[in-house]
Amino acid sequence: MRSTLLLLAALCATAPLAAQTTVTPPQPAEDYPKTIGTIERLDPRFDELVPKDARVEQIADGFDWSEGPIWMPELDRGSLLFSDVPANMVYQWRTGTYGASEWLKPSGYTGDRGRAGE
């Protein structure tokens, strides 16, 4: 749960920063993750969800507009799927790597069905 929360936060935080046109392909995470920003704790209850030593980490880059992250623990030992709407593509980020790979193209501009009943 905690790692999922951090991954989602990292993806959301990096979406506005991605001004490149080339998506970084998956690679070993030896030089990564890149730590960006800080976590500001305004309520002590937050500490029950997120460890005090948690960091915001950039896990991939090069997207125009990413959204819709979903954690898939059963896929490749843990994967995060998210879409790049203008590219009409869903990408997959795998645990232990930096960068993302194509998972579904065309994606139907993210689709019309929710996975978890949303």
MODELLER restraints for C-alpha pairs under 7 A, 6 or more apart:
rsr = mdl.restraints
at = mdl.atoms
rsr.add(forms.Gaussian(group=physical.xy_distance, feature=features.Distance(at['CA:2:A'], at['CA:49:A']), mean=6.74, stdev=0.5))
rsr.add(forms.Gaussian(group=physical.xy_distance, feature=features.Distance(at['CA:2:A'], at['CA:50:A']), mean=6.11, stdev=0.5))
rsr.add(forms.Gaussian(group=physical.xy_distance, feature=features.Distance(at['CA:4:A'], at['CA:71:A']), mean=6.66, stdev=0.5))
rsr.add(forms.Gaussian(group=physical.xy_distance, feature=features.Distance(at['CA:6:A'], at['CA:56:A']), mean=6.53, stdev=0.5))
rsr.add(forms.Gaussian(group=physical.xy_distance, feature=features.Distance(at['CA:8:A'], at['CA:69:A']), mean=6.52, stdev=0.5))
rsr.add(forms.Gaussian(group=physical.xy_distance, feature=features.Distance(at['CA:9:A'], at['CA:56:A']), mean=6.84, stdev=0.5))
rsr.add(forms.Gaussian(group=physical.xy_distance, feature=features.Distance(at['CA:10:A'], at['CA:56:A']), mean=5.38, stdev=0.5))
rsr.add(forms.Gaussian(group=physical.xy_distance, feature=features.Distance(at['CA:10:A'], at['CA:57:A']), mean=5.19, stdev=0.5))
rsr.add(forms.Gaussian(group=physical.xy_distance, feature=features.Distance(at['CA:10:A'], at['CA:58:A']), mean=5.41, stdev=0.5))
rsr.add(forms.Gaussian(group=physical.xy_distance, feature=features.Distance(at['CA:10:A'], at['CA:59:A']), mean=6.97, stdev=0.5))
rsr.add(forms.Gaussian(group=physical.xy_distance, feature=features.Distance(at['CA:11:A'], at['CA:58:A']), mean=6.78, stdev=0.5))
rsr.add(forms.Gaussian(group=physical.xy_distance, feature=features.Distance(at['CA:14:A'], at['CA:58:A']), mean=6.32, stdev=0.5))
rsr.add(forms.Gaussian(group=physical.xy_distance, feature=features.Distance(at['CA:15:A'], at['CA:63:A']), mean=7.00, stdev=0.5))
rsr.add(forms.Gaussian(group=physical.xy_distance, feature=features.Distance(at['CA:15:A'], at['CA:65:A']), mean=6.25, stdev=0.5))
rsr.add(forms.Gaussian(group=physical.xy_distance, feature=features.Distance(at['CA:15:A'], at['CA:66:A']), mean=5.80, stdev=0.5))
rsr.add(forms.Gaussian(group=physical.xy_distance, feature=features.Distance(at['CA:18:A'], at['CA:61:A']), mean=5.77, stdev=0.5))
rsr.add(forms.Gaussian(group=physical.xy_distance, feature=features.Distance(at['CA:18:A'], at['CA:62:A']), mean=5.13, stdev=0.5))
rsr.add(forms.Gaussian(group=physical.xy_distance, feature=features.Distance(at['CA:18:A'], at['CA:63:A']), mean=5.49, stdev=0.5))
rsr.add(forms.Gaussian(group=physical.xy_distance, feature=features.Distance(at['CA:18:A'], at['CA:64:A']), mean=6.41, stdev=0.5))
rsr.add(forms.Gaussian(group=physical.xy_distance, feature=features.Distance(at['CA:19:A'], at['CA:62:A']), mean=6.40, stdev=0.5))
rsr.add(forms.Gaussian(group=physical.xy_distance, feature=features.Distance(at['CA:19:A'], at['CA:64:A']), mean=6.66, stdev=0.5))
rsr.add(forms.Gaussian(group=physical.xy_distance, feature=features.Distance(at['CA:20:A'], at['CA:62:A']), mean=4.64, stdev=0.5))
rsr.add(forms.Gaussian(group=physical.xy_distance, feature=features.Distance(at['CA:20:A'], at['CA:63:A']), mean=6.86, stdev=0.5))
rsr.add(forms.Gaussian(group=physical.xy_distance, feature=features.Distance(at['CA:21:A'], at['CA:62:A']), mean=5.64, stdev=0.5))
rsr.add(forms.Gaussian(group=physical.xy_distance, feature=features.Distance(at['CA:21:A'], at['CA:63:A']), mean=6.92, stdev=0.5))
rsr.add(forms.Gaussian(group=physical.xy_distance, feature=features.Distance(at['CA:22:A'], at['CA:62:A']), mean=5.17, stdev=0.5))
rsr.add(forms.Gaussian(group=physical.xy_distance, feature=features.Distance(at['CA:23:A'], at['CA:61:A']), mean=5.94, stdev=0.5))
rsr.add(forms.Gaussian(group=physical.xy_distance, feature=features.Distance(at['CA:23:A'], at['CA:62:A']), mean=4.18, stdev=0.5))
rsr.add(forms.Gaussian(group=physical.xy_distance, feature=features.Distance(at['CA:23:A'], at['CA:63:A']), mean=6.19, stdev=0.5))
rsr.add(forms.Gaussian(group=physical.xy_distance, feature=features.Distance(at['CA:24:A'], at['CA:60:A']), mean=6.49, stdev=0.5))
rsr.add(forms.Gaussian(group=physical.xy_distance, feature=features.Distance(at['CA:24:A'], at['CA:61:A']), mean=5.95, stdev=0.5))
rsr.add(forms.Gaussian(group=physical.xy_distance, feature=features.Distance(at['CA:24:A'], at['CA:62:A']), mean=6.30, stdev=0.5))
rsr.add(forms.Gaussian(group=physical.xy_distance, feature=features.Distance(at['CA:24:A'], at['CA:99:A']), mean=4.87, stdev=0.5))
rsr.add(forms.Gaussian(group=physical.xy_distance, feature=features.Distance(at['CA:24:A'], at['CA:100:A']), mean=6.49, stdev=0.5))
rsr.add(forms.Gaussian(group=physical.xy_distance, feature=features.Distance(at['CA:25:A'], at['CA:99:A']), mean=4.95, stdev=0.5))
rsr.add(forms.Gaussian(group=physical.xy_distance, feature=features.Distance(at['CA:25:A'], at['CA:100:A']), mean=5.42, stdev=0.5))
rsr.add(forms.Gaussian(group=physical.xy_distance, feature=features.Distance(at['CA:25:A'], at['CA:101:A']), mean=5.96, stdev=0.5))
rsr.add(forms.Gaussian(group=physical.xy_distance, feature=features.Distance(at['CA:26:A'], at['CA:97:A']), mean=5.99, stdev=0.5))
rsr.add(forms.Gaussian(group=physical.xy_distance, feature=features.Distance(at['CA:26:A'], at['CA:98:A']), mean=5.47, stdev=0.5))
rsr.add(forms.Gaussian(group=physical.xy_distance, feature=features.Distance(at['CA:26:A'], at['CA:99:A']), mean=4.18, stdev=0.5))
rsr.add(forms.Gaussian(group=physical.xy_distance, feature=features.Distance(at['CA:26:A'], at['CA:100:A']), mean=5.03, stdev=0.5))
rsr.add(forms.Gaussian(group=physical.xy_distance, feature=features.Distance(at['CA:26:A'], at['CA:101:A']), mean=6.22, stdev=0.5))
rsr.add(forms.Gaussian(group=physical.xy_distance, feature=features.Distance(at['CA:27:A'], at['CA:97:A']), mean=5.44, stdev=0.5))
rsr.add(forms.Gaussian(group=physical.xy_distance, feature=features.Distance(at['CA:27:A'], at['CA:98:A']), mean=5.41, stdev=0.5))
rsr.add(forms.Gaussian(group=physical.xy_distance, feature=features.Distance(at['CA:27:A'], at['CA:99:A']), mean=6.37, stdev=0.5))
rsr.add(forms.Gaussian(group=physical.xy_distance, feature=features.Distance(at['CA:28:A'], at['CA:96:A']), mean=6.77, stdev=0.5))
rsr.add(forms.Gaussian(group=physical.xy_distance, feature=features.Distance(at['CA:28:A'], at['CA:97:A']), mean=4.82, stdev=0.5))
rsr.add(forms.Gaussian(group=physical.xy_distance, feature=features.Distance(at['CA:28:A'], at['CA:98:A']), mean=6.29, stdev=0.5))
rsr.add(forms.Gaussian(group=physical.xy_distance, feature=features.Distance(at['CA:29:A'], at['CA:96:A']), mean=5.64, stdev=0.5))
rsr.add(forms.Gaussian(group=physical.xy_distance, feature=features.Distance(at['CA:29:A'], at['CA:97:A']), mean=4.49, stdev=0.5))
rsr.add(forms.Gaussian(group=physical.xy_distance, feature=features.Distance(at['CA:29:A'], at['CA:98:A']), mean=5.20, stdev=0.5))
rsr.add(forms.Gaussian(group=physical.xy_distance, feature=features.Distance(at['CA:32:A'], at['CA:98:A']), mean=6.50, stdev=0.5))
rsr.add(forms.Gaussian(group=physical.xy_distance, feature=features.Distance(at['CA:33:A'], at['CA:57:A']), mean=5.73, stdev=0.5))
rsr.add(forms.Gaussian(group=physical.xy_distance, feature=features.Distance(at['CA:33:A'], at['CA:58:A']), mean=6.00, stdev=0.5))
rsr.add(forms.Gaussian(group=physical.xy_distance, feature=features.Distance(at['CA:33:A'], at['CA:59:A']), mean=6.04, stdev=0.5))
rsr.add(forms.Gaussian(group=physical.xy_distance, feature=features.Distance(at['CA:33:A'], at['CA:98:A']), mean=6.79, stdev=0.5))
rsr.add(forms.Gaussian(group=physical.xy_distance, feature=features.Distance(at['CA:34:A'], at['CA:57:A']), mean=5.48, stdev=0.5))
rsr.add(forms.Gaussian(group=physical.xy_distance, feature=features.Distance(at['CA:34:A'], at['CA:58:A']), mean=5.24, stdev=0.5))
rsr.add(forms.Gaussian(group=physical.xy_distance, feature=features.Distance(at['CA:35:A'], at['CA:55:A']), mean=6.54, stdev=0.5))
rsr.add(forms.Gaussian(group=physical.xy_distance, feature=features.Distance(at['CA:35:A'], at['CA:56:A']), mean=5.75, stdev=0.5))
rsr.add(forms.Gaussian(group=physical.xy_distance, feature=features.Distance(at['CA:35:A'], at['CA:57:A']), mean=4.51, stdev=0.5))
rsr.add(forms.Gaussian(group=physical.xy_distance, feature=features.Distance(at['CA:35:A'], at['CA:58:A']), mean=6.29, stdev=0.5))
rsr.add(forms.Gaussian(group=physical.xy_distance, feature=features.Distance(at['CA:36:A'], at['CA:56:A']), mean=5.65, stdev=0.5))
rsr.add(forms.Gaussian(group=physical.xy_distance, feature=features.Distance(at['CA:36:A'], at['CA:57:A']), mean=5.87, stdev=0.5))
rsr.add(forms.Gaussian(group=physical.xy_distance, feature=features.Distance(at['CA:36:A'], at['CA:58:A']), mean=6.70, stdev=0.5))
rsr.add(forms.Gaussian(group=physical.xy_distance, feature=features.Distance(at['CA:37:A'], at['CA:56:A']), mean=6.37, stdev=0.5))
rsr.add(forms.Gaussian(group=physical.xy_distance, feature=features.Distance(at['CA:38:A'], at['CA:55:A']), mean=6.91, stdev=0.5))
rsr.add(forms.Gaussian(group=physical.xy_distance, feature=features.Distance(at['CA:38:A'], at['CA:56:A']), mean=6.58, stdev=0.5))
rsr.add(forms.Gaussian(group=physical.xy_distance, feature=features.Distance(at['CA:59:A'], at['CA:98:A']), mean=5.26, stdev=0.5))
rsr.add(forms.Gaussian(group=physical.xy_distance, feature=features.Distance(at['CA:59:A'], at['CA:99:A']), mean=6.19, stdev=0.5))
rsr.add(forms.Gaussian(group=physical.xy_distance, feature=features.Distance(at['CA:60:A'], at['CA:98:A']), mean=5.63, stdev=0.5))
rsr.add(forms.Gaussian(group=physical.xy_distance, feature=features.Distance(at['CA:60:A'], at['CA:99:A']), mean=4.14, stdev=0.5))
rsr.add(forms.Gaussian(group=physical.xy_distance, feature=features.Distance(at['CA:60:A'], at['CA:100:A']), mean=6.18, stdev=0.5))
rsr.add(forms.Gaussian(group=physical.xy_distance, feature=features.Distance(at['CA:61:A'], at['CA:99:A']), mean=6.61, stdev=0.5))
rsr.add(forms.Gaussian(group=physical.xy_distance, feature=features.Distance(at['CA:63:A'], at['CA:84:A']), mean=6.30, stdev=0.5))
rsr.add(forms.Gaussian(group=physical.xy_distance, feature=features.Distance(at['CA:64:A'], at['CA:84:A']), mean=6.48, stdev=0.5))
rsr.add(forms.Gaussian(group=physical.xy_distance, feature=features.Distance(at['CA:64:A'], at['CA:86:A']), mean=6.80, stdev=0.5))
rsr.add(forms.Gaussian(group=physical.xy_distance, feature=features.Distance(at['CA:65:A'], at['CA:84:A']), mean=5.28, stdev=0.5))
rsr.add(forms.Gaussian(group=physical.xy_distance, feature=features.Distance(at['CA:65:A'], at['CA:85:A']), mean=6.04, stdev=0.5))
rsr.add(forms.Gaussian(group=physical.xy_distance, feature=features.Distance(at['CA:65:A'], at['CA:86:A']), mean=6.81, stdev=0.5))
rsr.add(forms.Gaussian(group=physical.xy_distance, feature=features.Distance(at['CA:66:A'], at['CA:82:A']), mean=6.61, stdev=0.5))
rsr.add(forms.Gaussian(group=physical.xy_distance, feature=features.Distance(at['CA:66:A'], at['CA:83:A']), mean=5.37, stdev=0.5))
rsr.add(forms.Gaussian(group=physical.xy_distance, feature=features.Distance(at['CA:66:A'], at['CA:84:A']), mean=4.43, stdev=0.5))
rsr.add(forms.Gaussian(group=physical.xy_distance, feature=features.Distance(at['CA:66:A'], at['CA:85:A']), mean=6.50, stdev=0.5))
rsr.add(forms.Gaussian(group=physical.xy_distance, feature=features.Distance(at['CA:67:A'], at['CA:82:A']), mean=5.88, stdev=0.5))
rsr.add(forms.Gaussian(group=physical.xy_distance, feature=features.Distance(at['CA:67:A'], at['CA:83:A']), mean=5.52, stdev=0.5))
rsr.add(forms.Gaussian(group=physical.xy_distance, feature=features.Distance(at['CA:67:A'], at['CA:84:A']), mean=6.69, stdev=0.5))
rsr.add(forms.Gaussian(group=physical.xy_distance, feature=features.Distance(at['CA:68:A'], at['CA:82:A']), mean=5.29, stdev=0.5))
rsr.add(forms.Gaussian(group=physical.xy_distance, feature=features.Distance(at['CA:68:A'], at['CA:83:A']), mean=6.22, stdev=0.5))
rsr.add(forms.Gaussian(group=physical.xy_distance, feature=features.Distance(at['CA:69:A'], at['CA:80:A']), mean=6.46, stdev=0.5))
rsr.add(forms.Gaussian(group=physical.xy_distance, feature=features.Distance(at['CA:69:A'], at['CA:81:A']), mean=5.57, stdev=0.5))
rsr.add(forms.Gaussian(group=physical.xy_distance, feature=features.Distance(at['CA:69:A'], at['CA:82:A']), mean=4.42, stdev=0.5))
rsr.add(forms.Gaussian(group=physical.xy_distance, feature=features.Distance(at['CA:70:A'], at['CA:80:A']), mean=5.69, stdev=0.5))
rsr.add(forms.Gaussian(group=physical.xy_distance, feature=features.Distance(at['CA:70:A'], at['CA:81:A']), mean=5.38, stdev=0.5))
rsr.add(forms.Gaussian(group=physical.xy_distance, feature=features.Distance(at['CA:70:A'], at['CA:82:A']), mean=6.55, stdev=0.5))
rsr.add(forms.Gaussian(group=physical.xy_distance, feature=features.Distance(at['CA:71:A'], at['CA:79:A']), mean=6.01, stdev=0.5))
rsr.add(forms.Gaussian(group=physical.xy_distance, feature=features.Distance(at['CA:71:A'], at['CA:80:A']), mean=4.63, stdev=0.5))
rsr.add(forms.Gaussian(group=physical.xy_distance, feature=features.Distance(at['CA:71:A'], at['CA:81:A']), mean=6.52, stdev=0.5))
rsr.add(forms.Gaussian(group=physical.xy_distance, feature=features.Distance(at['CA:72:A'], at['CA:78:A']), mean=5.77, stdev=0.5))
rsr.add(forms.Gaussian(group=physical.xy_distance, feature=features.Distance(at['CA:72:A'], at['CA:79:A']), mean=5.20, stdev=0.5))
rsr.add(forms.Gaussian(group=physical.xy_distance, feature=features.Distance(at['CA:72:A'], at['CA:80:A']), mean=6.01, stdev=0.5))
rsr.add(forms.Gaussian(group=physical.xy_distance, feature=features.Distance(at['CA:73:A'], at['CA:79:A']), mean=6.17, stdev=0.5))
rsr.add(forms.Gaussian(group=physical.xy_distance, feature=features.Distance(at['CA:76:A'], at['CA:94:A']), mean=6.96, stdev=0.5))
rsr.add(forms.Gaussian(group=physical.xy_distance, feature=features.Distance(at['CA:78:A'], at['CA:94:A']), mean=6.29, stdev=0.5))
rsr.add(forms.Gaussian(group=physical.xy_distance, feature=features.Distance(at['CA:78:A'], at['CA:95:A']), mean=5.81, stdev=0.5))
rsr.add(forms.Gaussian(group=physical.xy_distance, feature=features.Distance(at['CA:79:A'], at['CA:92:A']), mean=6.36, stdev=0.5))
rsr.add(forms.Gaussian(group=physical.xy_distance, feature=features.Distance(at['CA:79:A'], at['CA:93:A']), mean=5.47, stdev=0.5))
rsr.add(forms.Gaussian(group=physical.xy_distance, feature=features.Distance(at['CA:79:A'], at['CA:94:A']), mean=4.57, stdev=0.5))
rsr.add(forms.Gaussian(group=physical.xy_distance, feature=features.Distance(at['CA:79:A'], at['CA:95:A']), mean=6.07, stdev=0.5))
rsr.add(forms.Gaussian(group=physical.xy_distance, feature=features.Distance(at['CA:80:A'], at['CA:92:A']), mean=5.71, stdev=0.5))
rsr.add(forms.Gaussian(group=physical.xy_distance, feature=features.Distance(at['CA:80:A'], at['CA:93:A']), mean=5.08, stdev=0.5))
rsr.add(forms.Gaussian(group=physical.xy_distance, feature=features.Distance(at['CA:80:A'], at['CA:94:A']), mean=6.59, stdev=0.5))
rsr.add(forms.Gaussian(group=physical.xy_distance, feature=features.Distance(at['CA:81:A'], at['CA:90:A']), mean=6.63, stdev=0.5))
rsr.add(forms.Gaussian(group=physical.xy_distance, feature=features.Distance(at['CA:81:A'], at['CA:91:A']), mean=5.65, stdev=0.5))
rsr.add(forms.Gaussian(group=physical.xy_distance, feature=features.Distance(at['CA:81:A'], at['CA:92:A']), mean=4.69, stdev=0.5))
rsr.add(forms.Gaussian(group=physical.xy_distance, feature=features.Distance(at['CA:81:A'], at['CA:93:A']), mean=6.46, stdev=0.5))
rsr.add(forms.Gaussian(group=physical.xy_distance, feature=features.Distance(at['CA:82:A'], at['CA:90:A']), mean=5.52, stdev=0.5))
rsr.add(forms.Gaussian(group=physical.xy_distance, feature=features.Distance(at['CA:82:A'], at['CA:91:A']), mean=5.50, stdev=0.5))
rsr.add(forms.Gaussian(group=physical.xy_distance, feature=features.Distance(at['CA:82:A'], at['CA:92:A']), mean=6.76, stdev=0.5))
rsr.add(forms.Gaussian(group=physical.xy_distance, feature=features.Distance(at['CA:83:A'], at['CA:89:A']), mean=5.71, stdev=0.5))
rsr.add(forms.Gaussian(group=physical.xy_distance, feature=features.Distance(at['CA:83:A'], at['CA:90:A']), mean=4.17, stdev=0.5))
rsr.add(forms.Gaussian(group=physical.xy_distance, feature=features.Distance(at['CA:83:A'], at['CA:91:A']), mean=5.97, stdev=0.5))
rsr.add(forms.Gaussian(group=physical.xy_distance, feature=features.Distance(at['CA:83:A'], at['CA:110:A']), mean=6.31, stdev=0.5))
rsr.add(forms.Gaussian(group=physical.xy_distance, feature=features.Distance(at['CA:84:A'], at['CA:90:A']), mean=6.29, stdev=0.5))
rsr.add(forms.Gaussian(group=physical.xy_distance, feature=features.Distance(at['CA:85:A'], at['CA:109:A']), mean=5.53, stdev=0.5))
rsr.add(forms.Gaussian(group=physical.xy_distance, feature=features.Distance(at['CA:85:A'], at['CA:110:A']), mean=6.60, stdev=0.5))
rsr.add(forms.Gaussian(group=physical.xy_distance, feature=features.Distance(at['CA:88:A'], at['CA:105:A']), mean=6.51, stdev=0.5))
rsr.add(forms.Gaussian(group=physical.xy_distance, feature=features.Distance(at['CA:88:A'], at['CA:106:A']), mean=5.43, stdev=0.5))
rsr.add(forms.Gaussian(group=physical.xy_distance, feature=features.Distance(at['CA:88:A'], at['CA:107:A']), mean=5.29, stdev=0.5))
rsr.add(forms.Gaussian(group=physical.xy_distance, feature=features.Distance(at['CA:88:A'], at['CA:108:A']), mean=6.38, stdev=0.5))
rsr.add(forms.Gaussian(group=physical.xy_distance, feature=features.Distance(at['CA:88:A'], at['CA:109:A']), mean=4.89, stdev=0.5))
rsr.add(forms.Gaussian(group=physical.xy_distance, feature=features.Distance(at['CA:89:A'], at['CA:104:A']), mean=5.73, stdev=0.5))
rsr.add(forms.Gaussian(group=physical.xy_distance, feature=features.Distance(at['CA:89:A'], at['CA:105:A']), mean=4.81, stdev=0.5))
rsr.add(forms.Gaussian(group=physical.xy_distance, feature=features.Distance(at['CA:89:A'], at['CA:106:A']), mean=5.56, stdev=0.5))
rsr.add(forms.Gaussian(group=physical.xy_distance, feature=features.Distance(at['CA:89:A'], at['CA:107:A']), mean=4.97, stdev=0.5))
rsr.add(forms.Gaussian(group=physical.xy_distance, feature=features.Distance(at['CA:90:A'], at['CA:102:A']), mean=6.37, stdev=0.5))
rsr.add(forms.Gaussian(group=physical.xy_distance, feature=features.Distance(at['CA:90:A'], at['CA:103:A']), mean=5.48, stdev=0.5))
rsr.add(forms.Gaussian(group=physical.xy_distance, feature=features.Distance(at['CA:90:A'], at['CA:104:A']), mean=5.00, stdev=0.5))
rsr.add(forms.Gaussian(group=physical.xy_distance, feature=features.Distance(at['CA:90:A'], at['CA:105:A']), mean=6.64, stdev=0.5))
rsr.add(forms.Gaussian(group=physical.xy_distance, feature=features.Distance(at['CA:90:A'], at['CA:107:A']), mean=6.04, stdev=0.5))
rsr.add(forms.Gaussian(group=physical.xy_distance, feature=features.Distance(at['CA:91:A'], at['CA:100:A']), mean=5.96, stdev=0.5))
rsr.add(forms.Gaussian(group=physical.xy_distance, feature=features.Distance(at['CA:91:A'], at['CA:101:A']), mean=5.43, stdev=0.5))
rsr.add(forms.Gaussian(group=physical.xy_distance, feature=features.Distance(at['CA:91:A'], at['CA:102:A']), mean=4.70, stdev=0.5))
rsr.add(forms.Gaussian(group=physical.xy_distance, feature=features.Distance(at['CA:91:A'], at['CA:103:A']), mean=4.95, stdev=0.5))
rsr.add(forms.Gaussian(group=physical.xy_distance, feature=features.Distance(at['CA:91:A'], at['CA:104:A']), mean=6.90, stdev=0.5))
rsr.add(forms.Gaussian(group=physical.xy_distance, feature=features.Distance(at['CA:92:A'], at['CA:100:A']), mean=5.37, stdev=0.5))
rsr.add(forms.Gaussian(group=physical.xy_distance, feature=features.Distance(at['CA:92:A'], at['CA:101:A']), mean=5.33, stdev=0.5))
rsr.add(forms.Gaussian(group=physical.xy_distance, feature=features.Distance(at['CA:92:A'], at['CA:102:A']), mean=6.32, stdev=0.5))
rsr.add(forms.Gaussian(group=physical.xy_distance, feature=features.Distance(at['CA:92:A'], at['CA:103:A']), mean=5.61, stdev=0.5))
rsr.add(forms.Gaussian(group=physical.xy_distance, feature=features.Distance(at['CA:93:A'], at['CA:99:A']), mean=6.55, stdev=0.5))
rsr.add(forms.Gaussian(group=physical.xy_distance, feature=features.Distance(at['CA:93:A'], at['CA:100:A']), mean=4.67, stdev=0.5))
rsr.add(forms.Gaussian(group=physical.xy_distance, feature=features.Distance(at['CA:93:A'], at['CA:101:A']), mean=6.73, stdev=0.5))
